[in-house]
Amino acid sequence: MDFFEKQDKARRNTYWLLLYFALALTSMTVIINFAAYWVTRLWINNLISIQAWFQEPFWWISGGVVLTVGAGTLWRLIQLNKGGESLARLLGASPVSPETRLPGERRLINITEEMSIASGVPMPRLFILHSEQGINAFVAGYRLEDMSLTVTQGALEQLTRDELQGIIGHEFSHIHNADTRLNIQIVSVLAGILLIGAIGSFLFRSAFHSSRTGFRVGSRRGNDARSTAALVGAGAVLFVVGYTGLFFGRMIQAAISRQRELLADSSSVQFTRNPDGIGAALFKIGYTNQNSYLTATSKAQEVNHMCFGESLKLNSWFASHPPINQRIDAIDPKLMSRMRSRYNTGKLAPEAGQKDESPISAGISGFASTKTTQAPPPTAKQKPPSALHELAGSVPEDSQRWATHILGELDRIFGDTLHQPTHCELLLYGLVLKETSLMASTQTELKSSDGQSILSHPDYIESWNRLKQLPPEAMMTLLEVATSVLKSCNSQVRQHITQTLKELVAADNKTTFTEFVILSFAAKHLLTKPPEKTVNKPDILATELSVILSMFCFLGTKGSGNQQVSRGPESLFNEITTLYYPLLTKLSYQPSISSTLLSQSIRRVSNMSPLLKPTIIDACAEAVMHDQTVTLKEYQLLRLVIELLDCPMPPVIPGVK
């Protein structure tokens, strides 16, 4: 099952979640009605029949249960409308500043950054639960661009680099497996289910407090006693029903989560190529004085299913994760004995003193060490893949080496300024000004987000001089890093940056190919746009598909170095559409394409259902690779299209061995 099939399955799993939710709601409704009926028979009207109950009281009580649970679920959904960031802040997590110099936080950024570049996943926002000393982490988000990765302070302090890398690889696999959206929906469902129990607990405590107050003042009236008893009874019933809902909630968590955790563990090993890293982290949680519990938040049971380890102590029947020993054995049957040996010899202790590190001093490594002396640039000749979309959600070794190499280059050129929002903003402006004519750029009086003129900004000259050293093939990686840093800015700053980029591009009344790539990439990651309706039929987007494929065919035949396969763009277009869209007769080659038309076409195609995306990705790759040569522009456009289609694709097109 590839990434796109997993995405489609994740969407369908939402319907299963709704079914589980309906079963839990039905059970709670039946129990409350049963209890209310017998309370009414015993205390109010012993003559009421079942038939009379179903004529009116049943519907009032059932409506109240549905309304209460639905309101709780809706309220939590509203609270989490910003995706992963909303959930992290709900639990009390603090964002990690891109400029931090704390060794543990710097290490977290370095590992996450390289894993993001190598896998093609946009860099998630990082948060830390400073009050939690257990070893845990979770990733959350509705879409790739609003993902957040949250780790506990205990994970930063108690884990070595390899162990932290293993946990981050586990969380990245949840992104690849399209688990994150469903996880947030489960949090909202559980909030609604648990609300009934919370109301019951409140009524029970209120009745108890009222009875104690009444005793002190000598109030012993019969009505007061009956009211208090009724309040206690109602509270007790709702409390019991709430825990019945909790039972179903934990069953939902266990049913959905257990197999996903085993899959994420194995995927982490594939990403990092280091089973001992995640194995040691699991061993510390299960077999040392460490644990994974979240003790400083009241929301631990709501997020238990999405954490790396159990967030609270549960009976094995309700555990949302497989037992630790089972998880370790699934990674490698011999791993447990290695971990016990290392623990007995004191080699599982956290590293003594975490040194301040840059990506270079860290080995540029979120991965197991590999030779990085030569990394093939994207312009190198490579054999075409049989199906490029199959690489989505993977981290090939070539991509790992490329990420290591290119991040090393960026660190050499930009150093610490690469993680400073002010410099990242100026770097984006500089990339556009390199494309803009000198006359237009000198006449530009646009200002940066801090109110200073861009060209006279005190940091601009330094950024410009560094930017002139940037290898052309590193531009896309620079865009990824810079936009991930700028995500930490507020929405007004991000809107200012994208608007200023548009005005800089328009300064000379033309849009170059590089300007189009920069502007589209920045808008994708810095602006928040509501999701549009999913398109399930490719013929609806025939015009847009024609525009995109025509552009790739034009680039694929322009200046082809292989004369034996050289052909015209229209001929290549007809060949590719016949191969990939044989039933779609509306496709036609577009000889003239504006940047606006191309942008609109990519945006509309990005709304296709997950199962339709592999075909357009493979068709574009066929146009790029038909002459077995990937030019810089082809690489950049393919990278941009893949990014806008929300496909986590490795940064290099590796050949099939």
ZAMARGU-4260 file (C-alpha; in steps of 0.2 Angstrom, whole numbers, plus 5000, padded with zeros to 4 digits):
<rodrens>
0) 5000/5000/5000 | 5008/5017/4994 | 5006/5034/5002 | 4991/5039/4992 | 4982/5023/4996
5) 4985/5026/5014 | 4978/5043/5013 | 4963/5037/5005 | 4961/5023/5018 | 4963/5037/5031
10) 4949/5046/5024 | 4938/5030/5024 | 4943/5027/5042 | 4934/5042/5047 | 4918/5033/5043
15) 4923/5019/5055 | 4926/5032/5068 | 4909/5039/5066 | 4902/5021/5068 | 4911/5018/5084
20) 4905/5035/5090 | 4887/5030/5086 | 4889/5014/5095 | 4896/5023/5110 | 4882/5036/5110
25) 4868/5023/5108 | 4875/5013/5123 | 4876/5029/5134 | 4858/5034/5129 | 4851/5016/5133
30) 4860/5016/5150 | 4854/5033/5155 | 4836/5030/5149 | 4836/5013/5159 | 4842/5022/5175
35) 4830/5036/5173 | 4815/5025/5170 | 4818/5015/5186 | 4822/5031/5196 | 4805/5038/5190
40) 4796/5022/5194 | 4804/5021/5212 | 4803/5040/5217 | 4790/5049/5206 | 4777/5038/5197
45) 4777/5019/5200 | 4763/5017/5187 | 4772/5023/5172 | 4774/5010/5159 | 4788/5007/5146
50) 4776/5012/5132 | 4772/5029/5141 | 4791/5031/5143 | 4795/5029/5125 | 4781/5042/5120
55) 4790/5057/5128 | 4803/5055/5142 | 4814/5044/5131 | 4816/5057/5117 | 4819/5071/5129
60) 4833/5061/5138 | 4840/5054/5122 | 4840/5071/5114 | 4849/5078/5129 | 4863/5065/5128
65) 4866/5067/5110 | 4866/5086/5111 | 4878/5086/5126 | 4890/5074/5118 | 4889/5082/5101
70) 4892/5099/5109 | 4907/5093/5118 | 4914/5085/5102 | 4910/5101/5092 | 4918/5112/5105
75) 4934/5102/5104 | 4934/5102/5085 | 4933/5121/5086 | 4947/5122/5099 | 4958/5111/5087
80) 4954/5121/5071 | 4972/5126/5068 | 4978/5108/5068 | 4993/5102/5077 | 4997/5119/5085
85) 4980/5120/5093 | 4982/5103/5101 | 5000/5106/5107 | 4995/5122/5116 | 4979/5114/5123
90) 4991/5102/5132 | 5002/5117/5138 | 5016/5114/5126 | 5028/5129/5122 | 5034/5132/5104
95) 5053/5130/5101 | 5061/5146/5094 | 5071/5143/5078 | 5085/5154/5086 | 5086/5144/5102
100) 5104/5140/5108 | 5098/5127/5121 | 5107/5111/5117 | 5092/5099/5118 | 5081/5111/5108
105) 5095/5114/5095 | 5097/5095/5094 | 5078/5093/5091 | 5078/5106/5077 | 5094/5098/5068
110) 5087/5080/5068 | 5069/5086/5063 | 5076/5097/5049 | 5086/5084/5041 | 5073/5071/5042
115) 5061/5083/5034 | 5072/5088/5020 | 5076/5069/5016 | 5058/5063/5017 | 5050/5078/5008
120) 5039/5082/5022 | 5037/5100/5026 | 5046/5104/5043 | 5033/5103/5057 | 5032/5116/5070
125) 5041/5110/5086 | 5034/5111/5104 | 5040/5105/5121 | 5030/5100/5136 | 5042/5107/5149
130) 5032/5100/5164 | 5032/5082/5158 | 5047/5072/5164 | 5041/5056/5155 | 5048/5051/5138
135) 5035/5054/5125 | 5031/5063/5109 | 5017/5065/5097 | 5013/5073/5080 | 4997/5081/5075
140) 4989/5090/5060 | 4975/5090/5047 | 4987/5093/5033 | 5005/5092/5029 | 5008/5111/5031
145) 5000/5113/5048 | 5009/5098/5057 | 5017/5100/5074 | 5029/5089/5083 | 5028/5089/5102
150) 5041/5081/5113 | 5042/5080/5132 | 5056/5088/5142 | 5060/5071/5148 | 5063/5065/5131
155) 5076/5079/5128 | 5085/5076/5144 | 5084/5057/5145 | 5087/5051/5127 | 5103/5051/5117
160) 5104/5058/5099 | 5100/5041/5091 | 5086/5037/5103 | 5078/5054/5100 | 5081/5051/5081
165) 5071/5035/5083 | 5056/5043/5091 | 5056/5057/5078 | 5057/5044/5064 | 5042/5035/5072
170) 5032/5051/5072 | 5036/5055/5054 | 5030/5038/5049 | 5013/5043/5057 | 5013/5058/5044
175) 5017/5047/5030 | 5004/5034/5035 | 4991/5048/5036 | 4987/5045/5054 | 4987/5062/5060
180) 4970/5069/5054 | 4961/5054/5061 | 4970/5056/5078 | 4964/5073/5080 | 4946/5068/5076
185) 4947/5054/5089 | 4953/5068/5102 | 4937/5077/5098 | 4926/5062/5099 | 4933/5057/5116
190) 4930/5075/5123 | 4912/5073/5119 | 4910/5056/5126 | 4919/5061/5142 | 4909/5077/5144
195) 4894/5066/5151 | 4905/5059/5165 | 4912/5076/5169 | 4895/5083/5171 | 4890/5068/5183
200) 4906/5071/5193 | 4902/5089/5195 | 4884/5085/5200 | 4890/5072/5213 | 4903/5084/5221
205) 4890/5098/5221 | 4877/5087/5230 | 4890/5081/5242 | 4895/5099/5246 | 4877/5104/5247
210) 4873/5091/5260 | 4888/5095/5271 | 4883/5114/5270 | 4865/5109/5275 | 4870/5099/5290
215) 4881/5113/5297 | 4866/5126/5296 | 4854/5114/5303 | 4843/5113/5287 | 4834/5096/5287
220) 4819/5100/5277 | 4812/5085/5268 | 4812/5094/5251 | 4830/5098/5253 | 4834/5081/5257
225) 4825/5074/5242 | 4833/5087/5231 | 4850/5082/5237 | 4847/5064/5235 | 4840/5067/5218
230) 4856/5077/5214 | 4867/5063/5220 | 4858/5050/5211 | 4858/5060/5194 | 4877/5063/5197
235) 4880/5045/5201 | 4871/5039/5185 | 4879/5052/5174 | 4896/5047/5182 | 4894/5029/5178
240) 4887/5032/5161 | 4902/5044/5158 | 4914/5029/5162 | 4904/5018/5151 | 4908/5031/5137
245) 4926/5031/5143 | 4926/5012/5141 | 4920/5014/5123 | 4932/5028/5120 | 4947/5018/5125
250) 4941/5003/5115 | 4941/5015/5100 | 4959/5021/5104 | 4965/5003/5106 | 4956/4997/5090
255) 4963/5010/5079 | 4980/5013/5087 | 4989/4997/5091 | 4993/4991/5073 | 4998/5009/5068
260) 5011/5009/5082 | 5019/4993/5076 | 5019/5000/5058 | 5027/5017/5064 | 5040/5008/5074
265) 5046/4998/5058 | 5045/5013/5047 | 5056/5023/5059 | 5069/5009/5057 | 5068/5011/5038
270) 5070/5030/5039 | 5085/5030/5051 | 5093/5013/5047 | 5096/5011/5065 | 5085/4999/5075
275) 5095/5002/5091 | 5089/5020/5092 | 5071/5017/5094 | 5074/5001/5103 | 5084/5009/5117
280) 5070/5023/5118 | 5057/5009/5121 | 5068/5000/5133 | 5070/5015/5144 | 5052/5018/5144
285) 5047/4999/5149 | 5062/4993/5159 | 5071/5007/5168 | 5065/5020/5181 | 5058/5030/5166
290) 5040/5030/5159 | 5030/5039/5146 | 5016/5045/5157 | 5010/5063/5155 | 5006/5069/5173
295) 5005/5088/5171 | 4990/5088/5160 | 4972/5083/5162 | 4971/5079/5144 | 4982/5063/5145
300) 4968/5051/5141 | 4962/5060/5126 | 4979/5060/5117 | 4984/5043/5123 | 4982/5035/5106
305) 4993/5047/5097 | 5008/5047/5109 | 5024/5037/5106 | 5021/5028/5123 | 5006/5026/5134
310) 5002/5043/5141 | 4993/5035/5157 | 4994/5019/5166 | 4980/5007/5159 | 4975/4989/5160
315) 4982/4980/5145 | 4964/4977/5138 | 4962/4996/5135 | 4980/5000/5131 | 4981/5009/5114
320) 4999/5003/5112 | 5006/4985/5111 | 5017/4980/5126 | 5034/4987/5125 | 5042/4969/5124
325) 5031/4966/5109 | 5036/4982/5100 | 5055/4978/5103 | 5053/4960/5097 | 5044/4966/5081
330) 5059/4978/5077 | 5072/4964/5079 | 5070/4948/5089 | 5088/4950/5096 | 5086/4968/5100
335) 5079/4965/5118 | 5095/4955/5123 | 5106/4969/5116 | 5096/4982/5126 | 5098/4972/5142
340) 5116/4970/5140 | 5119/4988/5137 | 5108/4993/5152 | 5118/4981/5163 | 5134/4989/5158
345) 5127/5006/5160 | 5127/5011/5142 | 5109/5016/5141 | 5112/5032/5152 | 5108/5049/5143
350) 5123/5057/5136 | 5133/5067/5149 | 5131/5085/5145 | 5123/5090/5129 | 5135/5101/5119
355) 5129/5116/5110 | 5129/5111/5092 | 5126/5117/5074 | 5121/5105/5060 | 5139/5103/5056
360) 5145/5098/5073 | 5130/5086/5074 | 5136/5077/5058 | 5121/5085/5049 | 5113/5069/5056
365) 5096/5064/5060 | 5101/5048/5053 | 5113/5034/5055 | 5130/5039/5048 | 5133/5037/5030
370) 5147/5042/5018 | 5143/5059/5011 | 5159/5064/5001 | 5149/5064/4985 | 5131/5068/4983
375) 5123/5068/4966 | 5115/5084/4962 | 5097/5084/4954 | 5105/5088/4937 | 5114/5072/4936
380) 5109/5059/4923 | 5098/5045/4931 | 5088/5031/4925 | 5069/5035/4926 | 5059/5027/4940
385) 5045/5014/4935 | 5033/5024/4946 | 5039/5040/4955 | 5024/5041/4966 | 5030/5025/4975
390) 5044/5035/4983 | 5031/5045/4992 | 5033/5042/5011 | 5050/5034/5009 | 5068/5040/5013
395) 5080/5032/5000 | 5098/5032/5005 | 5102/5043/4990 | 5090/5056/4997 | 5098/5054/5014
400) 5115/5058/5007 | 5108/5073/4997 | 5100/5080/5012 | 5116/5078/5022 | 5126/5086/5008
405) 5115/5101/5005 | 5111/5105/5023 | 5130/5105/5026 | 5132/5118/5011 | 5118/5129/5018
410) 5126/5129/5036 | 5143/5133/5028 | 5136/5148/5019 | 5123/5155/5031 | 5128/5148/5048
415) 5117/5153/5062 | 5108/5166/5052 | 5098/5152/5043 | 5087/5150/5058 | 5084/5169/5061
420) 5067/5175/5055 | 5074/5192/5050 | 5088/5184/5039 | 5076/5171/5032 | 5064/5185/5026
425) 5078/5195/5018 | 5084/5179/5010 | 5067/5176/5001 | 5068/5194/4995 | 5086/5192/4989
430) 5081/5177/4979 | 5068/5187/4970 | 5079/5202/4968 | 5092/5191/4960 | 5079/5188/4946
435) 5073/5206/4945 | 5081/5218/4933 | 5093/5231/4942 | 5083/5246/4937 | 5067/5239/4944
440) 5076/5233/4960 | 5084/5250/4964 | 5068/5259/4962 | 5059/5247/4974 | 5055/5256/4991
445) 5047/5241/4999 | 5049/5237/5017 | 5052/5222/5027 | 5041/5216/5041 | 5050/5226/5054
450) 5047/5243/5044 | 5064/5245/5037 | 5067/5247/5018 | 5073/5231/5011 | 5088/5237/5001
455) 5094/5248/5015 | 5091/5235/5029 | 5107/5233/5040 | 5106/5214/5038 | 5102/5214/5019
460) 5120/5216/5013 | 5126/5202/5023 | 5112/5191/5017 | 5115/5196/4999 | 5133/5192/5000
465) 5130/5175/5007 | 5116/5172/4994 | 5128/5174/4980 | 5137/5159/4986 | 5122/5148/4985
470) 5123/5134/4972 | 5108/5134/4961 | 5103/5116/4965 | 5102/5121/4984 | 5088/5134/4981
475) 5073/5123/4984 | 5081/5117/5001 | 5084/5135/5006 | 5066/5138/5003 | 5061/5124/5013
480) 5072/5129/5028 | 5068/5147/5027 | 5049/5145/5026 | 5049/5133/5041 | 5058/5146/5051
485) 5045/5159/5046 | 5031/5149/5051 | 5035/5154/5069 | 5030/5172/5064 | 5012/5178/5067
490) 5000/5178/5052 | 5002/5197/5049 | 5021/5195/5046 | 5018/5180/5035 | 5005/5189/5025
495) 5017/5204/5023 | 5031/5193/5017 | 5021/5185/5003 | 5013/5201/4998 | 5030/5209/4997
500) 5037/5195/4987 | 5022/5197/4975 | 5026/5216/4973 | 5045/5212/4970 | 5041/5200/4956
505) 5029/5213/4948 | 5042/5227/4949 | 5049/5223/4932 | 5032/5218/4924 | 5037/5200/4921
510) 5038/5184/4930 | 5053/5173/4928 | 5052/5154/4930 | 5062/5155/4947 | 5051/5169/4953
515) 5036/5158/4950 | 5044/5144/4960 | 5049/5155/4974 | 5032/5164/4975 | 5022/5148/4974
520) 5032/5139/4987 | 5032/5153/4999 | 5013/5156/4997 | 5010/5137/5000 | 5019/5137/5017
525) 5016/5154/5024 | 4998/5157/5020 | 4983/5147/5027 | 4969/5144/5015 | 4953/5134/5019
530) 4952/5117/5010 | 4942/5116/4994 | 4931/5103/4988 | 4939/5086/4983 | 4938/5082/4964
535) 4935/5063/4961 | 4935/5063/4942 | 4950/5068/4931 | 4940/5074/4917 | 4933/5089/4927
540) 4951/5095/4927 | 4956/5091/4909 | 4961/5109/4905 | 4972/5110/4921 | 4980/5094/4918
545) 4984/5099/4900 | 4992/5115/4906 | 5003/5106/4919 | 5009/5092/4907 | 5012/5105/4893
550) 5024/5114/4904 | 5033/5099/4908 | 5034/5093/4890 | 5041/5110/4885 | 5054/5110/4898
555) 5058/5091/4895 | 5062/5095/4876 | 5070/5112/4878 | 5088/5109/4875 | 5088/5091/4877
560) 5105/5084/4878 | 5101/5067/4871 | 5098/5069/4852 | 5092/5051/4850 | 5076/5054/4860
565) 5074/5072/4856 | 5057/5077/4850 | 5045/5091/4850 | 5035/5096/4866 | 5018/5092/4857
570) 5024/5075/4852 | 5030/5071/4869 | 5013/5077/4876 | 5003/5066/4865 | 5014/5051/4869
575) 5012/5054/4888 | 4994/5057/4888 | 4991/5041/4878 | 5001/5031/4891 | 4994/5039/4907
580) 4976/5045/4902 | 4971/5034/4887 | 4952/5037/4891 | 4954/5056/4893 | 4951/5063/4876
585) 4949/5081/4881 | 4968/5084/4884 | 4977/5095/4872 | 4994/5103/4871 | 4994/5121/4877
590) 5008/5131/4867 | 5006/5147/4878 | 5006/5146/4897 | 5006/5161/4908 | 5012/5160/4926
595) 4995/5164/4932 | 4987/5150/4922 | 5000/5138/4928 | 4997/5143/4946 | 4979/5141/4945
600) 4980/5124/4936 | 4992/5117/4950 | 4980/5124/4964 | 4965/5115/4956 | 4974/5099/4953
605) 4980/5099/4971 | 4961/5096/4976 | 4961/5079/4967 | 4957/5064/4978 | 4973/5055/4984
610) 4970/5040/4972 | 4971/5052/4957 | 4987/5060/4961 | 4999/5046/4957 | 4995/5047/4939
615) 4999/5065/4937 | 5015/5064/4947 | 5021/5049/4936 | 5016/5058/4920 | 5026/5073/4925
620) 5041/5062/4929 | 5039/5054/4912 | 5041/5071/4904 | 5056/5075/4915 | 5065/5059/4913
625) 5061/5054/4894 | 5079/5060/4889 | 5086/5052/4905 | 5092/5070/4910 | 5085/5081/4924
630) 5088/5099/4921 | 5088/5112/4936 | 5071/5119/4930 | 5063/5102/4928 | 5069/5097/4945
635) 5062/5114/4953 | 5045/5112/4944 | 5043/5094/4949 | 5048/5098/4967 | 5035/5112/4967
640) 5021/5102/4960 | 5024/5088/4972 | 5024/5100/4986 | 5008/5108/4981 | 5000/5091/4979
645) 5004/5088/4997 | 5015/5073/4993 | 5030/5069/5004 | 5042/5065/4991 | 5061/5063/4993
650) 5071/5078/4986 | 5081/5068/4973 | 5075/5057/4959 | 5085/5041/4962 | 5087/5028/4949
655) 5079/5010/4950 | 5093/4998/4954
</rodrens>
